[in-house]
Amino acid sequence: MGMANMIEKETRYRWLVIISGLLIIMCLGVAYSWGVFLMPIANEFNWGRGETSLAVSILLLVFSVFMVIGGMCEKRYGPKVTATLGGVLMCSGWVLSYFTKSLLWLYITYGVLAGIGTGLGYLPSISTGIKWFPEKRGLVTGIVISGFGFGSAFLAPLAARFIEIYGWRITMLIYGIGFGTIIITAAQFLKTPPKNWRPCDRKSSENSDKHIFTRDFSPVEMLKTSEFKLIFLTYLLSMTAGMMIITHIVAFASDIGYTTIQSAFILTILAIANGLGRIMFGIISDKFGRIKILTMLFGFIGISMLLLYYINSILSLSVIVFMIGICFGGFLSVYPPTTADYFGTKNFGINYGLVFLGYGAGCFIGPWLGGTAQDITGNYLVSFTTAGILALVGGAIIYLFLKPPVIPIAIRSN
């Protein structure tokens, strides 16, 4: 009876873990609000959009690299310590960006320091939730990482308003201190479940078995597989295309005549769709399979990107941006459980960290490439066309070459 009560208590506690993870990810999602900082910073120093965008490219690249290190830290020190350190570093990076006088300083503070904090805080929030919900990997991943999208949905227009009133420096100071405090507080509730833990209700336990598709791969074993290479490559393509749009959508809207607030509204639509996509496609992929959903996402986002440059009304722009956002969010919710499906959950933290390097590489290339192409051509036609083509190539690779994970005989026989 005592054991049953303990399991029931832990089953309830796992939802607190999810809420804490959601809060952490939501605060880290402020990185997607960079679009509203881009023009004020570039205009103050007379910098080009490409070189200014490189700051967020560096942040996202460092973020992905420290996902791997975060996985190692989580395994050794636990999710609470790792996420707390992430909150401290993320806060420090934003606060120190207040003192920016050169590109190098911005790259180091916002790019490197805040990027390290984001990487250390992000992974424990996802991997801890997946371990507590073995039967609902896609759903849990979608809920937790939806914070990255929903966070920027209100953080972007709020930042735009703050920038108008206080300037971009004070806004960075407020955001750094405020969100750093929330992350550090929420991190105290992250803990891993007991070994061999299963939820107390029979239905959940039965469902959890259906989602164990493969044996647990070590990081070295995973790196040798063709599946890893395909997953990594397509993740890179999806993020290169997606971040090329997300980073420059505010500047694009401004170029075609919209005000700063209207442009921030477009970014808000994208952010809301991003959050919805993370929840929706996490659930759908649990039911219909990861490969089918990924193929569909690549197709829809690719076509939308090819159409984006030719849009000439606020309504049609909102629809296209919503489609791009919901598909982009879908990628972020489907790739983590895909990694668990193919390579197991025992080493998920490090394994997904390695897969996530594809995200980082794409996020580094996308904003910089989009900004540089605009600097050279004077418009976003080349940028958006390139993004659409890359997305369609990613979908073709998934459809033609990525096979479903192999179910081990021992599990298949059960």
C-alpha positions as CSV (number, residue, x, y, z in Angstrom):
1,M,0.0,0.0,0.0
2,G,2.8,2.3,0.9
3,M,4.5,1.6,-2.4
4,A,1.3,2.2,-4.3
5,N,0.8,5.6,-2.6
6,M,4.4,6.5,-3.4
7,I,4.0,5.7,-7.1
8,E,0.7,7.6,-7.2
9,K,2.4,10.6,-5.6
10,E,5.2,10.5,-8.1
11,T,2.7,10.2,-11.0
12,R,1.2,13.4,-9.9
13,Y,4.6,15.1,-9.4
14,R,5.6,14.4,-13.0
15,W,3.1,17.1,-14.1
16,L,5.0,19.6,-11.9
17,V,8.1,18.6,-13.8
18,I,6.3,19.4,-17.0
19,I,5.1,22.8,-15.8
20,S,8.6,23.7,-14.6
21,G,10.1,22.6,-17.9
22,L,7.5,24.6,-19.8
23,L,8.4,27.8,-17.8
24,I,12.1,27.3,-18.4
25,I,11.7,26.8,-22.2
26,M,9.3,29.7,-22.4
27,C,11.9,32.0,-20.9
28,L,14.6,30.6,-23.1
29,G,12.3,31.3,-26.1
30,V,13.1,34.9,-25.8
31,A,15.9,34.1,-28.3
32,Y,13.2,34.0,-31.0
33,S,12.4,37.6,-30.3
34,W,15.7,38.7,-31.8
35,G,13.9,40.0,-34.9
36,V,12.6,43.0,-33.0
37,F,16.1,43.8,-31.7
38,L,17.7,43.5,-35.1
39,M,16.9,46.8,-36.7
40,P,17.3,49.0,-33.6
41,I,20.8,47.6,-32.9
42,A,21.8,47.7,-36.6
43,N,20.6,51.2,-37.0
44,E,22.3,52.6,-33.9
45,F,25.7,51.4,-35.0
46,N,25.1,51.5,-38.8
47,W,25.8,47.7,-39.0
48,G,24.6,45.5,-41.8
49,R,21.8,43.1,-41.2
50,G,24.0,40.1,-42.0
51,E,26.6,41.0,-39.4
52,T,24.0,41.9,-36.8
53,S,22.1,38.7,-37.4
54,L,25.3,36.8,-36.8
55,A,24.8,37.4,-33.0
56,V,21.7,35.2,-32.9
57,S,23.3,32.7,-35.3
58,I,26.2,32.4,-32.8
59,L,23.7,32.1,-29.9
60,L,21.9,29.2,-31.6
61,L,25.1,27.5,-32.7
62,V,26.5,27.7,-29.1
63,F,23.1,26.6,-27.8
64,S,23.2,23.4,-29.8
65,V,26.9,22.6,-28.9
66,F,26.1,23.0,-25.2
67,M,23.1,20.7,-25.6
68,V,25.6,17.9,-25.8
69,I,27.6,19.3,-22.8
70,G,24.3,19.8,-21.0
71,G,23.4,16.1,-21.5
72,M,26.7,15.1,-19.9
73,C,26.2,17.5,-17.0
74,E,22.6,16.3,-16.5
75,K,23.8,12.7,-16.4
76,R,26.4,13.5,-13.8
77,Y,24.9,16.4,-11.7
78,G,21.2,16.0,-12.4
79,P,18.7,18.3,-14.2
80,K,18.2,20.8,-11.3
81,V,21.9,21.8,-11.1
82,T,22.3,21.9,-14.9
83,A,19.2,24.0,-15.6
84,T,20.1,26.4,-12.7
85,L,23.5,27.0,-14.1
86,G,21.8,27.6,-17.5
87,G,19.6,30.3,-16.0
88,V,22.5,32.1,-14.4
89,L,24.5,32.2,-17.6
90,M,21.5,33.1,-19.8
91,C,20.8,36.0,-17.4
92,S,24.4,37.1,-17.5
93,G,24.6,37.2,-21.3
94,W,21.5,39.4,-21.7
95,V,22.5,41.7,-18.9
96,L,26.0,42.2,-20.2
97,S,24.7,42.9,-23.7
98,Y,23.4,46.2,-22.2
99,F,27.0,47.4,-22.5
100,T,27.4,46.6,-26.2
101,K,29.6,49.0,-28.1
102,S,31.0,46.6,-30.7
103,L,30.0,43.6,-32.7
104,L,32.6,41.5,-30.9
105,W,31.1,42.3,-27.5
106,L,27.6,41.5,-28.7
107,Y,28.8,38.2,-30.2
108,I,30.5,37.2,-26.9
109,T,27.7,38.3,-24.5
110,Y,24.5,37.6,-26.4
111,G,25.9,35.0,-28.7
112,V,28.3,32.9,-26.6
113,L,27.3,33.5,-23.0
114,A,23.5,33.5,-23.4
115,G,23.9,30.6,-25.9
116,I,25.7,28.5,-23.3
117,G,22.9,29.2,-20.8
118,T,20.2,28.4,-23.3
119,G,21.8,25.1,-24.1
120,L,22.3,24.0,-20.5
121,G,18.7,25.0,-19.5
122,Y,16.9,23.6,-22.6
123,L,17.9,19.9,-22.6
124,P,17.1,19.0,-18.9
125,S,13.6,20.4,-19.4
126,I,12.9,18.0,-22.3
127,S,14.8,14.9,-21.3
128,T,13.4,14.9,-17.7
129,G,9.8,15.1,-19.0
130,I,10.3,12.3,-21.5
131,K,11.6,10.0,-18.7
132,W,8.5,10.8,-16.6
133,F,6.2,10.1,-19.6
134,P,7.5,7.1,-21.5
135,E,4.0,6.5,-22.9
136,K,3.6,10.0,-24.3
137,R,6.9,11.1,-25.7
138,G,5.5,13.2,-28.5
139,L,2.9,14.9,-26.4
140,V,5.2,15.8,-23.6
141,T,7.9,17.0,-25.9
142,G,5.3,19.2,-27.7
143,I,4.0,20.7,-24.4
144,V,7.4,21.5,-23.0
145,I,9.0,23.0,-26.1
146,S,5.8,24.9,-27.0
147,G,7.1,27.4,-24.5
148,F,9.9,28.3,-27.0
149,G,7.2,29.4,-29.4
150,F,4.5,30.7,-27.1
151,G,7.1,32.6,-25.1
152,S,8.2,34.7,-28.1
153,A,4.5,35.2,-29.0
154,F,4.1,37.7,-26.2
155,L,7.8,38.5,-25.6
156,A,8.3,39.8,-29.1
157,P,5.6,42.5,-29.1
158,L,6.4,43.3,-25.4
159,A,10.0,43.8,-26.4
160,A,9.0,46.0,-29.3
161,R,6.9,48.1,-26.9
162,F,9.7,48.3,-24.4
163,I,12.2,49.2,-27.1
164,E,10.0,52.1,-28.2
165,I,9.8,53.4,-24.6
166,Y,13.1,52.5,-23.0
167,G,15.4,51.5,-25.9
168,W,16.9,48.2,-26.7
169,R,19.6,48.3,-24.0
170,I,17.1,48.6,-21.0
171,T,14.9,46.0,-22.6
172,M,17.7,43.5,-22.7
173,L,18.5,44.3,-19.0
174,I,14.9,43.8,-18.0
175,Y,14.6,40.5,-20.0
176,G,17.8,39.1,-18.7
177,I,17.1,39.7,-15.0
178,G,13.4,38.7,-15.2
179,F,13.7,35.5,-17.2
180,G,16.9,34.4,-15.5
181,T,15.1,34.6,-12.1
182,I,12.2,32.5,-13.4
183,I,14.5,29.9,-14.9
184,I,16.5,29.5,-11.7
185,T,13.3,29.1,-9.6
186,A,11.6,26.6,-12.0
187,A,14.8,24.5,-12.2
188,Q,14.5,23.6,-8.5
189,F,11.5,21.3,-9.3
190,L,13.3,19.2,-12.0
191,K,14.2,15.7,-10.9
192,T,14.5,12.4,-12.7
193,P,12.1,9.5,-11.9
194,P,13.3,6.4,-9.9
195,K,15.0,3.7,-12.0
196,N,12.5,1.5,-13.9
197,W,9.7,3.8,-13.0
198,R,6.3,3.5,-14.6
199,P,3.1,5.5,-14.2
200,C,0.6,4.0,-11.7
201,D,-2.3,3.6,-14.1
202,R,-2.4,0.4,-16.1
203,K,-3.4,2.0,-19.4
204,S,-0.3,4.3,-19.3
205,S,2.0,1.5,-18.5
206,E,0.6,-0.5,-21.4
207,N,0.9,2.4,-23.8
208,S,4.5,3.0,-22.7
209,D,5.5,-0.4,-24.0
210,K,4.2,0.5,-27.5
211,H,6.6,3.4,-27.8
212,I,9.8,1.4,-27.1
213,F,11.0,0.9,-30.6
214,T,14.6,0.1,-30.3
215,R,17.4,-0.8,-27.9
216,D,19.3,1.9,-26.1
217,F,22.2,3.1,-28.3
218,S,25.3,4.6,-26.8
219,P,26.3,7.9,-28.4
220,V,29.2,6.2,-30.2
221,E,26.9,3.5,-31.6
222,M,24.4,6.1,-32.7
223,L,27.0,8.1,-34.6
224,K,27.8,5.1,-36.7
225,T,24.2,4.6,-38.0
226,S,22.9,5.9,-41.3
227,E,19.7,6.9,-39.5
228,F,21.6,9.4,-37.4
229,K,23.2,11.0,-40.4
230,L,19.8,11.3,-42.2
231,I,18.1,12.7,-39.1
232,F,21.0,15.2,-38.5
233,L,21.0,16.4,-42.1
234,T,17.3,16.9,-42.4
235,Y,17.2,18.7,-39.0
236,L,20.0,21.0,-40.3
237,L,18.0,21.7,-43.5
238,S,14.7,22.4,-41.6
239,M,16.4,24.9,-39.2
240,T,18.5,26.7,-41.9
241,A,15.2,27.3,-43.8
242,G,13.1,28.1,-40.8
243,M,15.5,30.5,-39.0
244,M,16.2,32.3,-42.3
245,I,12.5,33.3,-42.2
246,I,12.0,33.8,-38.4
247,T,15.0,36.1,-38.0
248,H,14.2,38.3,-40.9
249,I,10.4,38.4,-41.0
250,V,10.2,41.6,-39.1
251,A,12.7,43.3,-41.3
252,F,10.9,42.0,-44.4
253,A,7.6,43.3,-43.2
254,S,9.2,46.7,-42.5
255,D,10.7,46.7,-46.0
256,I,7.3,46.3,-47.6
257,G,5.8,49.2,-45.6
258,Y,4.5,47.9,-42.3
259,T,5.2,49.7,-39.0
260,T,7.3,48.3,-36.2
261,I,4.2,47.3,-34.2
262,Q,2.6,45.7,-37.2
263,S,5.8,43.8,-38.0
264,A,6.0,42.6,-34.4
265,F,2.4,41.4,-34.8
266,I,3.5,39.3,-37.7
267,L,6.2,37.8,-35.5
268,T,3.6,37.1,-32.8
269,I,1.5,35.2,-35.3
270,L,4.5,33.2,-36.2
271,A,5.3,32.5,-32.6
272,I,1.8,31.4,-31.7
273,A,1.8,29.1,-34.6
274,N,5.2,27.8,-33.6
275,G,3.9,26.9,-30.2
276,L,0.7,25.3,-31.5
277,G,2.7,23.3,-34.0
278,R,4.9,21.9,-31.2
279,I,1.9,20.6,-29.2
280,M,-0.2,19.5,-32.2
281,F,2.4,17.6,-34.2
282,G,3.9,16.0,-31.0
283,I,0.5,14.4,-30.4
284,I,-0.2,13.6,-34.1
285,S,3.3,12.0,-34.5
286,D,2.5,9.6,-31.6
287,K,-0.5,8.4,-33.6
288,F,0.5,8.5,-37.2
289,G,4.3,8.0,-37.1
290,R,7.2,10.4,-37.2
291,I,8.3,9.8,-40.9
292,K,4.8,10.7,-42.3
293,I,4.6,13.8,-40.2
294,L,8.1,15.0,-41.0
295,T,7.5,14.5,-44.8
296,M,4.3,16.5,-44.6
297,L,5.9,19.3,-42.5
298,F,8.8,19.7,-45.0
299,G,6.4,19.9,-47.9
300,F,4.0,22.5,-46.5
301,I,6.7,24.8,-45.1
302,G,8.7,24.6,-48.3
303,I,5.8,25.7,-50.5
304,S,4.9,28.4,-48.0
305,M,8.4,29.8,-48.1
306,L,8.5,29.9,-51.9
307,L,5.2,32.0,-51.8
308,L,6.3,34.4,-49.0
309,Y,8.1,37.0,-51.1
310,Y,5.2,37.5,-53.4
311,I,2.7,38.3,-50.7
312,N,1.3,41.8,-50.8
313,S,-1.5,42.0,-48.1
314,I,-1.4,41.7,-44.3
315,L,-4.0,38.9,-44.4
316,S,-2.2,36.7,-46.9
317,L,1.1,37.4,-45.1
318,S,-0.4,36.4,-41.8
319,V,-1.7,33.1,-43.3
320,I,1.6,32.2,-44.9
321,V,3.6,33.1,-41.7
322,F,1.1,31.1,-39.6
323,M,1.7,28.0,-41.9
324,I,5.5,28.5,-41.6
325,G,5.3,28.8,-37.9
326,I,3.2,25.8,-37.3
327,C,5.4,23.6,-39.4
328,F,8.6,25.0,-37.8
329,G,7.2,24.2,-34.4
330,G,6.3,20.7,-35.6
331,F,9.9,20.0,-36.4
332,L,11.0,20.9,-32.9
333,S,8.4,18.5,-31.3
334,V,8.9,15.6,-33.7
335,Y,12.7,15.3,-33.8
336,P,13.2,14.6,-30.0
337,P,10.8,11.6,-29.9
338,T,12.2,10.5,-33.3
339,T,15.6,10.3,-31.6
340,A,14.2,8.3,-28.7
341,D,12.3,6.0,-31.1
342,Y,15.5,5.2,-33.0
343,F,18.1,5.2,-30.3
344,G,16.3,4.7,-27.0
345,T,15.9,6.8,-23.8
346,K,18.8,5.6,-21.6
347,N,21.3,8.0,-23.3
348,F,18.7,10.4,-24.7
349,G,20.3,13.5,-23.2
350,I,23.6,13.1,-24.9
351,N,22.1,11.4,-28.1
352,Y,19.6,14.2,-28.7
353,G,22.3,16.7,-27.9
354,L,24.3,15.3,-30.8
355,V,21.3,15.3,-33.1
356,F,20.6,18.9,-32.0
357,L,23.9,20.0,-33.4
358,G,22.1,19.8,-36.8
359,Y,19.7,22.4,-35.3
360,G,22.6,24.6,-34.3
361,A,24.3,24.4,-37.6
362,G,21.1,25.3,-39.4
363,C,20.4,28.1,-37.0
364,F,23.9,29.5,-37.5
365,I,23.7,29.4,-41.3
366,G,20.1,30.5,-41.8
367,P,20.0,34.0,-40.2
368,W,23.4,34.9,-41.5
369,L,22.8,33.6,-45.0
370,G,19.4,35.3,-45.2
371,G,20.8,38.7,-44.0
372,T,23.9,38.5,-46.2
373,A,21.8,37.7,-49.3
374,Q,19.6,40.7,-48.5
375,D,22.6,43.0,-48.0
376,I,23.9,41.9,-51.5
377,T,20.6,41.9,-53.5
378,G,18.7,44.6,-51.6
379,N,15.6,42.3,-51.1
380,Y,14.7,38.9,-49.7
381,L,13.8,37.0,-52.9
382,V,17.0,34.9,-52.9
383,S,16.8,34.3,-49.2
384,F,13.2,33.0,-49.2
385,T,13.6,31.0,-52.4
386,T,16.6,29.3,-51.0
387,A,14.8,28.5,-47.8
388,G,11.9,26.9,-49.7
389,I,14.2,24.8,-51.8
390,L,16.1,23.5,-48.8
391,A,12.9,22.5,-47.0
392,L,11.7,20.6,-50.0
393,V,15.0,18.8,-50.3
394,G,14.7,17.8,-46.6
395,G,11.3,16.3,-47.2
396,A,12.5,14.3,-50.2
397,I,15.4,12.9,-48.1
398,I,13.0,11.8,-45.3
399,Y,10.5,10.3,-47.7
400,L,13.0,8.4,-49.8
401,F,15.7,7.3,-47.4
402,L,14.7,7.3,-43.7
403,K,13.2,3.9,-42.8
404,P,11.1,3.2,-39.7
405,P,13.0,2.0,-36.6
406,V,13.6,-1.7,-36.1
407,I,11.7,-3.3,-33.2
408,P,14.0,-5.7,-31.3
409,I,12.9,-9.3,-31.3
410,A,12.6,-9.3,-27.5
411,I,10.2,-6.4,-27.6
412,R,8.4,-7.6,-30.7
413,S,7.6,-11.0,-29.1
414,N,5.8,-9.3,-26.2
